[in-house]
Amino acid sequence: MAKIIDGKAIAKKLRAVVATQAAVLKEQDVIPGLAVILVGDDPASEIYVRNKERAAAKVGVNAKTFKYPNDATEAEVLAQVEALNQDETIDAILVQSPVPSQINEQKVQEAILPAKDVDGFHPENSGRLFAGQKGYYPIANTPRGIMTMLRHEEIDLVGKHVVVLGRSILVGRPMFALLQAANASVTLLHRYTPADLRRQLLATADVVVVATGVPNLIMGADLKPGATVIDVGMNRLPGNKLVGDVNFETATKVAGAITPVPGGVGPMTIATLLETTVELAANHHQIELEQGWQNI
Ligand SMILES: Nc1nc(=O)c2c([nH]1)NC[C@@H]1CN(c3ccc(C(=O)N[C@@H](CCC(=O)O)C(=O)O)cc3)C=[N+]21
């Protein structure tokens, strides 16, 4: 049976480090400010907003949510971003993905000041990631949190075959870049990958990261025995049960280690979001911090 990777417990340790960092800022009268813009009513986004407000308050981050209806205009959202760019009390801005179709998500991402871009979606930040640049810049929190989790679990990536399923800007693409920077051999698959090719590649994967939004896409029989499985899926089934993209029942019998849903990647995303927020606040006020993940 696979080891269950306890994302909730690792997130708790990371939040404790972030709380210490926030306390350092507080000594200099800096309270990190995170602004979240939520347009419409995506179910995964609702969970995210609820959990992150709770977690932010506990570590000493001031989180504010700006809710807009499904029919909000692009101009309204851009005006909100602009106001937050100018707001000295706001260090980090996040626009929940997805946004309704009348709003050009790309345009909104590019409107956020790169220094306040807590998701790392601005091309100035994502460009640095894809160029493999050194130095500090914000990186998408879900893949960054997954890297922290893999490091915490001491899972070796050097030269290993890692299969990433899904190519979103939120997860798949930055995940690919981070794993590659960690010297893994990364294969990025997506909805147009034929099932038999997917099966062939998965059979040789030492680590699998699944971020597709398709429940039960990956079964135990698809995995190489002993593989590490990271399930990013967040699917609500009828009856309100929350499941990932991996069939947990069968996968635990084959994998070496696996993240559960809930209690795996989700809590790490939130803890990492707070970590990035505190880093952006420190940069904004030119205060030195010790690096977070090294201390967990
Ligand atoms: N710009 C942007 N950045 C995001 O990072 C982003 C986004 N948009 N849009 C929505 C998705 C979804 N997402 C979640 C994060 C944590 C949980 C989470 O806390 N999950 C708990 C759920 C527990 C419960 O049931 O409450 C868990 O997995 O244990 C859920 C969903 C971030 N997203």
The ligand as a Tripos MOL2 file, in Angstrom:
@<TRIPOS>MOLECULE
LIG
   33    36     1     0     0
SMALL
NO_CHARGES

@<TRIPOS>ATOM
      1 N1         -5.7810   32.4750   -9.8860 N.pl3     1 LIG1
      2 C1         -6.0680   31.3260   -9.3040 C.ar      1 LIG1
      3 N2         -5.1520   30.6840   -8.5610 N.ar      1 LIG1
      4 C2         -5.4720   29.4830   -7.9670 C.ar      1 LIG1
      5 O1         -4.6100   28.8860   -7.2780 O.2       1 LIG1
      6 C3         -6.7870   28.9280   -8.1450 C.ar      1 LIG1
      7 C4         -7.6930   29.6680   -8.9300 C.ar      1 LIG1
      8 N3         -7.3030   30.8310   -9.5160 N.ar      1 LIG1
      9 N4         -8.9480   29.2200   -9.1350 N.pl3     1 LIG1
     10 C5         -9.4650   28.0640   -8.4640 C.3       1 LIG1
     11 C6         -8.3780   27.0490   -8.2010 C.3       1 LIG1
     12 C7         -8.7890   26.0450   -7.1750 C.3       1 LIG1
     13 N5         -7.8670   26.2100   -6.0630 N.pl3     1 LIG1
     14 C8         -7.9950   25.5380   -4.8510 C.ar      1 LIG1
     15 C9         -7.0610   25.6350   -3.8470 C.ar      1 LIG1
     16 C10        -7.2070   24.9870   -2.6330 C.ar      1 LIG1
     17 C11        -8.3310   24.2270   -2.3770 C.ar      1 LIG1
     18 C12        -8.4880   23.5480   -1.0680 C.2       1 LIG1
     19 O2         -8.3160   24.1140   -0.0070 O.2       1 LIG1
     20 N6         -8.8310   22.2650   -1.0600 N.am      1 LIG1
     21 C13        -9.1240   21.5260    0.1560 C.3       1 LIG1
     22 C14       -10.6240   21.2820    0.1740 C.3       1 LIG1
     23 C15       -11.1500   20.9530    1.5170 C.3       1 LIG1
     24 C16       -12.6380   21.2910    1.5840 C.2       1 LIG1
     25 O3        -13.4590   20.4480    1.1980 O.co2     1 LIG1
     26 O4        -12.9260   22.4270    1.9760 O.co2     1 LIG1
     27 C17        -8.3580   20.2030    0.0870 C.2       1 LIG1
     28 O5         -8.0070   19.7690   -1.0190 O.co2     1 LIG1
     29 O6         -8.1430   19.6170    1.1310 O.co2     1 LIG1
     30 C18        -9.2830   24.1020   -3.3540 C.ar      1 LIG1
     31 C19        -9.1220   24.7520   -4.5850 C.ar      1 LIG1
     32 C20        -6.9760   27.1990   -6.3810 C.2       1 LIG1
     33 N7         -7.2190   27.7260   -7.5860 N.pl3     1 LIG1
@<TRIPOS>BOND
     1     1     2 1
     2     2     3 ar
     3     2     8 ar
     4     3     4 ar
     5     4     5 2
     6     4     6 ar
     7     6     7 ar
     8     6    33 1
     9     7     8 ar
    10     7     9 1
    11     9    10 1
    12    10    11 1
    13    11    12 1
    14    11    33 1
    15    12    13 1
    16    13    14 1
    17    13    32 1
    18    14    15 ar
    19    14    31 ar
    20    15    16 ar
    21    16    17 ar
    22    17    18 1
    23    17    30 ar
    24    18    19 2
    25    18    20 1
    26    20    21 1
    27    21    22 1
    28    21    27 1
    29    22    23 1
    30    23    24 1
    31    24    25 2
    32    24    26 1
    33    27    28 2
    34    27    29 1
    35    30    31 ar
    36    32    33 2
@<TRIPOS>SUBSTRUCTURE
     1 LIG1         1 GROUP 0 **** ****
